[in-house]
Amino acid sequence: MGSGCAKDELTRQAKKIRERRRRVKKQKKRLLALGIPETEMTRMDTKTIRAWLARPERTKRLWAAKK
């Protein structure tokens, strides 16, 4: 890749833990709105959460069928 000026932290900020937690919290709220129960969501990791959010119509349809 390289180690030039563009890679410096002063130019490009490092990812913040607080921002990541905020994004995950927002994604969980979106999944609740799609109909996934909170008990199921507590077992999911972040990759799974993002995978369900990638296709919201399919997610809604599949979880409605499970109820």
N, CA, C and O atoms as a Maestro MAE file, in Angstrom:
{
 s_m_m2io_version
 :::
 2.0.0
}

f_m_ct {
 s_m_title
 :::
 protein
 m_atom[268] {
  # First column is atom index #
  i_m_mmod_type
  r_m_x_coord
  r_m_y_coord
  r_m_z_coord
  i_m_residue_number
  s_m_chain_name
  s_m_pdb_residue_name
  s_m_pdb_atom_name
  i_m_atomic_number
  :::
  1 25 0.826 -1.185 0.000 1 A "MET " " N  " 7
  2 3 0.000 0.000 0.000 1 A "MET " " CA " 6
  3 2 0.868 1.245 0.000 1 A "MET " " C  " 6
  4 15 0.822 2.020 -0.956 1 A "MET " " O  " 8
  5 25 1.631 1.453 1.008 2 A "GLY " " N  " 7
  6 3 2.451 2.635 1.064 2 A "GLY " " CA " 6
  7 2 2.330 3.303 2.415 2 A "GLY " " C  " 6
  8 15 1.469 2.958 3.225 2 A "GLY " " O  " 8
  9 25 3.194 4.252 2.641 3 A "SER " " N  " 7
  10 3 3.166 4.930 3.935 3 A "SER " " CA " 6
  11 2 3.300 6.433 3.737 3 A "SER " " C  " 6
  12 15 3.962 7.114 4.521 3 A "SER " " O  " 8
  13 25 2.676 6.939 2.701 4 A "GLY " " N  " 7
  14 3 2.787 8.353 2.381 4 A "GLY " " CA " 6
  15 2 1.942 9.232 3.281 4 A "GLY " " C  " 6
  16 15 1.392 8.774 4.283 4 A "GLY " " O  " 8
  17 25 1.847 10.481 2.919 5 A "CYS " " N  " 7
  18 3 1.117 11.476 3.705 5 A "CYS " " CA " 6
  19 2 -0.367 11.147 3.801 5 A "CYS " " C  " 6
  20 15 -0.992 11.423 4.825 5 A "CYS " " O  " 8
  21 25 -0.938 10.565 2.758 6 A "ALA " " N  " 7
  22 3 -2.372 10.272 2.745 6 A "ALA " " CA " 6
  23 2 -2.748 9.201 3.761 6 A "ALA " " C  " 6
  24 15 -3.913 9.109 4.148 6 A "ALA " " O  " 8
  25 25 -1.791 8.392 4.201 7 A "LYS " " N  " 7
  26 3 -2.076 7.326 5.157 7 A "LYS " " CA " 6
  27 2 -1.924 7.800 6.603 7 A "LYS " " C  " 6
  28 15 -2.212 7.049 7.535 7 A "LYS " " O  " 8
  29 25 -1.481 9.015 6.789 8 A "ASP " " N  " 7
  30 3 -1.250 9.542 8.127 8 A "ASP " " CA " 6
  31 2 -2.570 9.726 8.861 8 A "ASP " " C  " 6
  32 15 -3.573 10.076 8.238 8 A "ASP " " O  " 8
  33 25 -2.593 9.499 10.173 9 A "GLU " " N  " 7
  34 3 -3.817 9.633 10.954 9 A "GLU " " CA " 6
  35 2 -4.342 11.063 10.976 9 A "GLU " " C  " 6
  36 15 -5.539 11.281 11.161 9 A "GLU " " O  " 8
  37 25 -3.461 12.030 10.789 10 A "LEU " " N  " 7
  38 3 -3.920 13.415 10.776 10 A "LEU " " CA " 6
  39 2 -4.720 13.698 9.515 10 A "LEU " " C  " 6
  40 15 -5.604 14.555 9.518 10 A "LEU " " O  " 8
  41 25 -4.418 12.984 8.439 11 A "THR " " N  " 7
  42 3 -5.142 13.164 7.190 11 A "THR " " CA " 6
  43 2 -6.422 12.335 7.182 11 A "THR " " C  " 6
  44 15 -7.481 12.811 6.775 11 A "THR " " O  " 8
  45 25 -6.311 11.107 7.631 12 A "ARG " " N  " 7
  46 3 -7.441 10.181 7.617 12 A "ARG " " CA " 6
  47 2 -7.658 9.670 9.039 12 A "ARG " " C  " 6
  48 15 -6.785 9.023 9.618 12 A "ARG " " O  " 8
  49 25 -8.827 9.967 9.591 13 A "GLN " " N  " 7
  50 3 -9.083 9.604 10.980 13 A "GLN " " CA " 6
  51 2 -9.191 8.101 11.160 13 A "GLN " " C  " 6
  52 15 -9.627 7.381 10.262 13 A "GLN " " O  " 8
  53 25 -8.789 7.644 12.327 14 A "ALA " " N  " 7
  54 3 -8.965 6.237 12.670 14 A "ALA " " CA " 6
  55 2 -10.429 5.997 13.025 14 A "ALA " " C  " 6
  56 15 -11.117 6.905 13.491 14 A "ALA " " O  " 8
  57 25 -10.904 4.771 12.803 15 A "LYS " " N  " 7
  58 3 -12.297 4.456 13.122 15 A "LYS " " CA " 6
  59 2 -12.474 4.458 14.636 15 A "LYS " " C  " 6
  60 15 -11.619 3.972 15.376 15 A "LYS " " O  " 8
  61 25 -13.579 5.003 15.074 16 A "LYS " " N  " 7
  62 3 -13.839 5.145 16.500 16 A "LYS " " CA " 6
  63 2 -14.761 4.032 16.999 16 A "LYS " " C  " 6
  64 15 -15.695 3.634 16.302 16 A "LYS " " O  " 8
  65 25 -14.501 3.541 18.185 17 A "ILE " " N  " 7
  66 3 -15.316 2.483 18.783 17 A "ILE " " CA " 6
  67 2 -16.719 2.987 19.065 17 A "ILE " " C  " 6
  68 15 -17.693 2.262 18.859 17 A "ILE " " O  " 8
  69 25 -16.833 4.218 19.532 18 A "ARG " " N  " 7
  70 3 -18.149 4.784 19.839 18 A "ARG " " CA " 6
  71 2 -19.024 4.855 18.595 18 A "ARG " " C  " 6
  72 15 -20.217 4.559 18.658 18 A "ARG " " O  " 8
  73 25 -18.443 5.245 17.465 19 A "GLU " " N  " 7
  74 3 -19.195 5.320 16.213 19 A "GLU " " CA " 6
  75 2 -19.637 3.931 15.757 19 A "GLU " " C  " 6
  76 15 -20.743 3.762 15.242 19 A "GLU " " O  " 8
  77 25 -18.771 2.941 15.947 20 A "ARG " " N  " 7
  78 3 -19.131 1.572 15.569 20 A "ARG " " CA " 6
  79 2 -20.312 1.076 16.406 20 A "ARG " " C  " 6
  80 15 -21.245 0.472 15.878 20 A "ARG " " O  " 8
  81 25 -20.263 1.336 17.706 21 A "ARG " " N  " 7
  82 3 -21.367 0.930 18.578 21 A "ARG " " CA " 6
  83 2 -22.660 1.630 18.195 21 A "ARG " " C  " 6
  84 15 -23.735 1.034 18.259 21 A "ARG " " O  " 8
  85 25 -22.558 2.903 17.793 22 A "ARG " " N  " 7
  86 3 -23.744 3.651 17.377 22 A "ARG " " CA " 6
  87 2 -24.346 3.037 16.119 22 A "ARG " " C  " 6
  88 15 -25.565 2.906 16.010 22 A "ARG " " O  " 8
  89 25 -23.488 2.659 15.165 23 A "ARG " " N  " 7
  90 3 -23.973 2.039 13.929 23 A "ARG " " CA " 6
  91 2 -24.647 0.699 14.205 23 A "ARG " " C  " 6
  92 15 -25.702 0.406 13.644 23 A "ARG " " O  " 8
  93 25 -24.041 -0.114 15.067 24 A "VAL " " N  " 7
  94 3 -24.613 -1.425 15.383 24 A "VAL " " CA " 6
  95 2 -25.959 -1.262 16.078 24 A "VAL " " C  " 6
  96 15 -26.899 -2.008 15.800 24 A "VAL " " O  " 8
  97 25 -26.052 -0.292 16.976 25 A "LYS " " N  " 7
  98 3 -27.315 -0.039 17.679 25 A "LYS " " CA " 6
  99 2 -28.414 0.366 16.698 25 A "LYS " " C  " 6
  100 15 -29.558 -0.075 16.810 25 A "LYS " " O  " 8
  101 25 -28.049 1.207 15.745 26 A "LYS " " N  " 7
  102 3 -29.010 1.647 14.730 26 A "LYS " " CA " 6
  103 2 -29.443 0.481 13.844 26 A "LYS " " C  " 6
  104 15 -30.617 0.368 13.492 26 A "LYS " " O  " 8
  105 25 -28.498 -0.383 13.485 27 A "GLN " " N  " 7
  106 3 -28.815 -1.544 12.658 27 A "GLN " " CA " 6
  107 2 -29.739 -2.509 13.392 27 A "GLN " " C  " 6
  108 15 -30.629 -3.100 12.781 27 A "GLN " " O  " 8
  109 25 -29.536 -2.674 14.701 28 A "LYS " " N  " 7
  110 3 -30.410 -3.553 15.482 28 A "LYS " " CA " 6
  111 2 -31.834 -3.012 15.525 28 A "LYS " " C  " 6
  112 15 -32.791 -3.783 15.464 28 A "LYS " " O  " 8
  113 25 -31.980 -1.695 15.630 29 A "LYS " " N  " 7
  114 3 -33.314 -1.094 15.613 29 A "LYS " " CA " 6
  115 2 -33.999 -1.335 14.273 29 A "LYS " " C  " 6
  116 15 -35.203 -1.584 14.220 29 A "LYS " " O  " 8
  117 25 -33.226 -1.260 13.188 30 A "ARG " " N  " 7
  118 3 -33.799 -1.520 11.862 30 A "ARG " " CA " 6
  119 2 -34.273 -2.963 11.741 30 A "ARG " " C  " 6
  120 15 -35.316 -3.226 11.142 30 A "ARG " " O  " 8
  121 25 -33.508 -3.907 12.310 31 A "LEU " " N  " 7
  122 3 -33.917 -5.308 12.263 31 A "LEU " " CA " 6
  123 2 -35.173 -5.549 13.093 31 A "LEU " " C  " 6
  124 15 -36.036 -6.329 12.690 31 A "LEU " " O  " 8
  125 25 -35.286 -4.893 14.239 32 A "LEU " " N  " 7
  126 3 -36.501 -5.018 15.048 32 A "LEU " " CA " 6
  127 2 -37.708 -4.538 14.262 32 A "LEU " " C  " 6
  128 15 -38.781 -5.139 14.334 32 A "LEU " " O  " 8
  129 25 -37.537 -3.466 13.520 33 A "ALA " " N  " 7
  130 3 -38.634 -2.929 12.712 33 A "ALA " " CA " 6
  131 2 -39.020 -3.892 11.584 33 A "ALA " " C  " 6
  132 15 -40.167 -3.896 11.136 33 A "ALA " " O  " 8
  133 25 -38.068 -4.703 11.126 34 A "LEU " " N  " 7
  134 3 -38.351 -5.673 10.064 34 A "LEU " " CA " 6
  135 2 -39.036 -6.928 10.595 34 A "LEU " " C  " 6
  136 15 -39.525 -7.745 9.815 34 A "LEU " " O  " 8
  137 25 -39.076 -7.086 11.914 35 A "GLY " " N  " 7
  138 3 -39.808 -8.208 12.482 35 A "GLY " " CA " 6
  139 2 -38.969 -9.311 13.095 35 A "GLY " " C  " 6
  140 15 -39.503 -10.369 13.430 35 A "GLY " " O  " 8
  141 25 -37.678 -9.098 13.250 36 A "ILE " " N  " 7
  142 3 -36.841 -10.113 13.891 36 A "ILE " " CA " 6
  143 2 -36.974 -9.957 15.403 36 A "ILE " " C  " 6
  144 15 -36.804 -8.853 15.920 36 A "ILE " " O  " 8
  145 25 -37.278 -11.046 16.127 37 A "PRO " " N  " 7
  146 3 -37.417 -10.945 17.577 37 A "PRO " " CA " 6
  147 2 -36.084 -10.611 18.257 37 A "PRO " " C  " 6
  148 15 -35.012 -10.976 17.776 37 A "PRO " " O  " 8
  149 25 -36.184 -9.914 19.376 38 A "GLU " " N  " 7
  150 3 -34.975 -9.484 20.075 38 A "GLU " " CA " 6
  151 2 -34.193 -10.676 20.628 38 A "GLU " " C  " 6
  152 15 -32.968 -10.618 20.735 38 A "GLU " " O  " 8
  153 25 -34.891 -11.748 20.976 39 A "THR " " N  " 7
  154 3 -34.193 -12.940 21.482 39 A "THR " " CA " 6
  155 2 -33.283 -13.543 20.419 39 A "THR " " C  " 6
  156 15 -32.197 -14.031 20.731 39 A "THR " " O  " 8
  157 25 -33.722 -13.510 19.168 40 A "GLU " " N  " 7
  158 3 -32.889 -14.019 18.074 40 A "GLU " " CA " 6
  159 2 -31.730 -13.074 17.786 40 A "GLU " " C  " 6
  160 15 -30.630 -13.508 17.447 40 A "GLU " " O  " 8
  161 25 -31.988 -11.786 17.925 41 A "MET " " N  " 7
  162 3 -30.971 -10.801 17.582 41 A "MET " " CA " 6
  163 2 -29.808 -10.809 18.573 41 A "MET " " C  " 6
  164 15 -28.681 -10.487 18.200 41 A "MET " " O  " 8
  165 25 -30.065 -11.172 19.826 42 A "THR " " N  " 7
  166 3 -28.982 -11.188 20.808 42 A "THR " " CA " 6
  167 2 -27.936 -12.250 20.471 42 A "THR " " C  " 6
  168 15 -26.780 -12.128 20.875 42 A "THR " " O  " 8
  169 25 -28.331 -13.286 19.735 43 A "ARG " " N  " 7
  170 3 -27.391 -14.345 19.347 43 A "ARG " " CA " 6
  171 2 -26.593 -13.999 18.098 43 A "ARG " " C  " 6
  172 15 -25.588 -14.651 17.815 43 A "ARG " " O  " 8
  173 25 -27.015 -12.993 17.350 44 A "MET " " N  " 7
  174 3 -26.363 -12.660 16.076 44 A "MET " " CA " 6
  175 2 -25.105 -11.827 16.294 44 A "MET " " C  " 6
  176 15 -25.040 -11.003 17.206 44 A "MET " " O  " 8
  177 25 -24.119 -12.053 15.453 45 A "ASP " " N  " 7
  178 3 -22.959 -11.180 15.450 45 A "ASP " " CA " 6
  179 2 -23.184 -10.078 14.408 45 A "ASP " " C  " 6
  180 15 -24.199 -10.078 13.711 45 A "ASP " " O  " 8
  181 25 -22.244 -9.147 14.307 46 A "THR " " N  " 7
  182 3 -22.449 -7.988 13.439 46 A "THR " " CA " 6
  183 2 -22.495 -8.369 11.961 46 A "THR " " C  " 6
  184 15 -23.216 -7.739 11.187 46 A "THR " " O  " 8
  185 25 -21.738 -9.389 11.559 47 A "LYS " " N  " 7
  186 3 -21.773 -9.812 10.151 47 A "LYS " " CA " 6
  187 2 -23.150 -10.336 9.779 47 A "LYS " " C  " 6
  188 15 -23.658 -10.057 8.693 47 A "LYS " " O  " 8
  189 25 -23.747 -11.093 10.681 48 A "THR " " N  " 7
  190 3 -25.080 -11.636 10.426 48 A "THR " " CA " 6
  191 2 -26.109 -10.522 10.356 48 A "THR " " C  " 6
  192 15 -27.002 -10.544 9.510 48 A "THR " " O  " 8
  193 25 -25.983 -9.555 11.242 49 A "ILE " " N  " 7
  194 3 -26.916 -8.422 11.253 49 A "ILE " " CA " 6
  195 2 -26.849 -7.683 9.925 49 A "ILE " " C  " 6
  196 15 -27.882 -7.357 9.341 49 A "ILE " " O  " 8
  197 25 -25.636 -7.417 9.446 50 A "ARG " " N  " 7
  198 3 -25.485 -6.712 8.171 50 A "ARG " " CA " 6
  199 2 -26.002 -7.543 7.004 50 A "ARG " " C  " 6
  200 15 -26.550 -6.998 6.046 50 A "ARG " " O  " 8
  201 25 -25.832 -8.853 7.083 51 A "ALA " " N  " 7
  202 3 -26.323 -9.727 6.015 51 A "ALA " " CA " 6
  203 2 -27.848 -9.675 5.932 51 A "ALA " " C  " 6
  204 15 -28.400 -9.649 4.832 51 A "ALA " " O  " 8
  205 25 -28.537 -9.660 7.073 52 A "TRP " " N  " 7
  206 3 -29.996 -9.564 7.067 52 A "TRP " " CA " 6
  207 2 -30.449 -8.201 6.550 52 A "TRP " " C  " 6
  208 15 -31.484 -8.103 5.891 52 A "TRP " " O  " 8
  209 25 -29.687 -7.156 6.842 53 A "LEU " " N  " 7
  210 3 -30.075 -5.813 6.400 53 A "LEU " " CA " 6
  211 2 -29.792 -5.580 4.917 53 A "LEU " " C  " 6
  212 15 -30.328 -4.643 4.326 53 A "LEU " " O  " 8
  213 25 -28.968 -6.408 4.323 54 A "ALA " " N  " 7
  214 3 -28.636 -6.219 2.911 54 A "ALA " " CA " 6
  215 2 -29.858 -6.406 2.018 54 A "ALA " " C  " 6
  216 15 -29.967 -5.763 0.974 54 A "ALA " " O  " 8
  217 25 -30.781 -7.285 2.421 55 A "ARG " " N  " 7
  218 3 -32.007 -7.550 1.652 55 A "ARG " " CA " 6
  219 2 -33.209 -7.440 2.579 55 A "ARG " " C  " 6
  220 15 -33.717 -8.458 3.050 55 A "ARG " " O  " 8
  221 25 -33.673 -6.218 2.850 56 A "PRO " " N  " 7
  222 3 -34.743 -6.031 3.839 56 A "PRO " " CA " 6
  223 2 -36.076 -6.659 3.457 56 A "PRO " " C  " 6
  224 15 -36.791 -7.151 4.329 56 A "PRO " " O  " 8
  225 25 -36.423 -6.653 2.180 57 A "GLU " " N  " 7
  226 3 -37.700 -7.254 1.771 57 A "GLU " " CA " 6
  227 2 -37.690 -8.760 2.029 57 A "GLU " " C  " 6
  228 15 -38.665 -9.323 2.526 57 A "GLU " " O  " 8
  229 25 -36.590 -9.393 1.688 58 A "ARG " " N  " 7
  230 3 -36.448 -10.838 1.910 58 A "ARG " " CA " 6
  231 2 -36.470 -11.144 3.403 58 A "ARG " " C  " 6
  232 15 -37.095 -12.114 3.832 58 A "ARG " " O  " 8
  233 25 -35.791 -10.324 4.190 59 A "THR " " N  " 7
  234 3 -35.758 -10.507 5.639 59 A "THR " " CA " 6
  235 2 -37.157 -10.436 6.225 59 A "THR " " C  " 6
  236 15 -37.550 -11.284 7.026 59 A "THR " " O  " 8
  237 25 -37.905 -9.419 5.820 60 A "LYS " " N  " 7
  238 3 -39.261 -9.246 6.331 60 A "LYS " " CA " 6
  239 2 -40.134 -10.447 5.969 60 A "LYS " " C  " 6
  240 15 -40.900 -10.939 6.798 60 A "LYS " " O  " 8
  241 25 -40.014 -10.907 4.739 61 A "ARG " " N  " 7
  242 3 -40.825 -12.033 4.266 61 A "ARG " " CA " 6
  243 2 -40.478 -13.322 5.016 61 A "ARG " " C  " 6
  244 15 -41.376 -14.061 5.419 61 A "ARG " " O  " 8
  245 25 -39.188 -13.597 5.205 62 A "LEU " " N  " 7
  246 3 -38.773 -14.829 5.870 62 A "LEU " " CA " 6
  247 2 -39.170 -14.856 7.342 62 A "LEU " " C  " 6
  248 15 -39.617 -15.886 7.846 62 A "LEU " " O  " 8
  249 25 -39.010 -13.736 8.028 63 A "TRP " " N  " 7
  250 3 -39.342 -13.716 9.452 63 A "TRP " " CA " 6
  251 2 -40.846 -13.661 9.675 63 A "TRP " " C  " 6
  252 15 -41.326 -14.101 10.720 63 A "TRP " " O  " 8
  253 25 -41.592 -13.140 8.729 64 A "ALA " " N  " 7
  254 3 -43.052 -13.161 8.846 64 A "ALA " " CA " 6
  255 2 -43.557 -14.597 8.698 64 A "ALA " " C  " 6
  256 15 -44.537 -14.981 9.337 64 A "ALA " " O  " 8
  257 25 -42.889 -15.387 7.858 65 A "ALA " " N  " 7
  258 3 -43.282 -16.781 7.664 65 A "ALA " " CA " 6
  259 2 -42.978 -17.625 8.903 65 A "ALA " " C  " 6
  260 15 -43.670 -18.608 9.169 65 A "ALA " " O  " 8
  261 25 -41.941 -17.244 9.663 66 A "LYS " " N  " 7
  262 3 -41.573 -18.007 10.859 66 A "LYS " " CA " 6
  263 2 -42.530 -17.769 12.019 66 A "LYS " " C  " 6
  264 15 -42.619 -18.592 12.930 66 A "LYS " " O  " 8
  265 25 -43.242 -16.653 11.991 67 A "LYS " " N  " 7
  266 3 -44.160 -16.341 13.096 67 A "LYS " " CA " 6
  267 2 -45.397 -17.101 13.004 67 A "LYS " " C  " 6
  268 15 -46.275 -16.956 13.855 67 A "LYS " " O  " 8
  :::
 }
 m_bond[267] {
  # First column is bond index #
  i_m_from
  i_m_to
  i_m_order
  :::
  1 1 2 1
  2 2 3 1
  3 3 4 2
  4 3 5 1
  5 5 6 1
  6 6 7 1
  7 7 8 2
  8 7 9 1
  9 9 10 1
  10 10 11 1
  11 11 12 2
  12 11 13 1
  13 13 14 1
  14 14 15 1
  15 15 16 2
  16 15 17 1
  17 17 18 1
  18 18 19 1
  19 19 20 2
  20 19 21 1
  21 21 22 1
  22 22 23 1
  23 23 24 2
  24 23 25 1
  25 25 26 1
  26 26 27 1
  27 27 28 2
  28 27 29 1
  29 29 30 1
  30 30 31 1
  31 31 32 2
  32 31 33 1
  33 33 34 1
  34 34 35 1
  35 35 36 2
  36 35 37 1
  37 37 38 1
  38 38 39 1
  39 39 40 2
  40 39 41 1
  41 41 42 1
  42 42 43 1
  43 43 44 2
  44 43 45 1
  45 45 46 1
  46 46 47 1
  47 47 48 2
  48 47 49 1
  49 49 50 1
  50 50 51 1
  51 51 52 2
  52 51 53 1
  53 53 54 1
  54 54 55 1
  55 55 56 2
  56 55 57 1
  57 57 58 1
  58 58 59 1
  59 59 60 2
  60 59 61 1
  61 61 62 1
  62 62 63 1
  63 63 64 2
  64 63 65 1
  65 65 66 1
  66 66 67 1
  67 67 68 2
  68 67 69 1
  69 69 70 1
  70 70 71 1
  71 71 72 2
  72 71 73 1
  73 73 74 1
  74 74 75 1
  75 75 76 2
  76 75 77 1
  77 77 78 1
  78 78 79 1
  79 79 80 2
  80 79 81 1
  81 81 82 1
  82 82 83 1
  83 83 84 2
  84 83 85 1
  85 85 86 1
  86 86 87 1
  87 87 88 2
  88 87 89 1
  89 89 90 1
  90 90 91 1
  91 91 92 2
  92 91 93 1
  93 93 94 1
  94 94 95 1
  95 95 96 2
  96 95 97 1
  97 97 98 1
  98 98 99 1
  99 99 100 2
  100 99 101 1
  101 101 102 1
  102 102 103 1
  103 103 104 2
  104 103 105 1
  105 105 106 1
  106 106 107 1
  107 107 108 2
  108 107 109 1
  109 109 110 1
  110 110 111 1
  111 111 112 2
  112 111 113 1
  113 113 114 1
  114 114 115 1
  115 115 116 2
  116 115 117 1
  117 117 118 1
  118 118 119 1
  119 119 120 2
  120 119 121 1
  121 121 122 1
  122 122 123 1
  123 123 124 2
  124 123 125 1
  125 125 126 1
  126 126 127 1
  127 127 128 2
  128 127 129 1
  129 129 130 1
  130 130 131 1
  131 131 132 2
  132 131 133 1
  133 133 134 1
  134 134 135 1
  135 135 136 2
  136 135 137 1
  137 137 138 1
  138 138 139 1
  139 139 140 2
  140 139 141 1
  141 141 142 1
  142 142 143 1
  143 143 144 2
  144 143 145 1
  145 145 146 1
  146 146 147 1
  147 147 148 2
  148 147 149 1
  149 149 150 1
  150 150 151 1
  151 151 152 2
  152 151 153 1
  153 153 154 1
  154 154 155 1
  155 155 156 2
  156 155 157 1
  157 157 158 1
  158 158 159 1
  159 159 160 2
  160 159 161 1
  161 161 162 1
  162 162 163 1
  163 163 164 2
  164 163 165 1
  165 165 166 1
  166 166 167 1
  167 167 168 2
  168 167 169 1
  169 169 170 1
  170 170 171 1
  171 171 172 2
  172 171 173 1
  173 173 174 1
  174 174 175 1
  175 175 176 2
  176 175 177 1
  177 177 178 1
  178 178 179 1
  179 179 180 2
  180 179 181 1
  181 181 182 1
  182 182 183 1
  183 183 184 2
  184 183 185 1
  185 185 186 1
  186 186 187 1
  187 187 188 2
  188 187 189 1
  189 189 190 1
  190 190 191 1
  191 191 192 2
  192 191 193 1
  193 193 194 1
  194 194 195 1
  195 195 196 2
  196 195 197 1
  197 197 198 1
  198 198 199 1
  199 199 200 2
  200 199 201 1
  201 201 202 1
  202 202 203 1
  203 203 204 2
  204 203 205 1
  205 205 206 1
  206 206 207 1
  207 207 208 2
  208 207 209 1
  209 209 210 1
  210 210 211 1
  211 211 212 2
  212 211 213 1
  213 213 214 1
  214 214 215 1
  215 215 216 2
  216 215 217 1
  217 217 218 1
  218 218 219 1
  219 219 220 2
  220 219 221 1
  221 221 222 1
  222 222 223 1
  223 223 224 2
  224 223 225 1
  225 225 226 1
  226 226 227 1
  227 227 228 2
  228 227 229 1
  229 229 230 1
  230 230 231 1
  231 231 232 2
  232 231 233 1
  233 233 234 1
  234 234 235 1
  235 235 236 2
  236 235 237 1
  237 237 238 1
  238 238 239 1
  239 239 240 2
  240 239 241 1
  241 241 242 1
  242 242 243 1
  243 243 244 2
  244 243 245 1
  245 245 246 1
  246 246 247 1
  247 247 248 2
  248 247 249 1
  249 249 250 1
  250 250 251 1
  251 251 252 2
  252 251 253 1
  253 253 254 1
  254 254 255 1
  255 255 256 2
  256 255 257 1
  257 257 258 1
  258 258 259 1
  259 259 260 2
  260 259 261 1
  261 261 262 1
  262 262 263 1
  263 263 264 2
  264 263 265 1
  265 265 266 1
  266 266 267 1
  267 267 268 2
  :::
 }
}
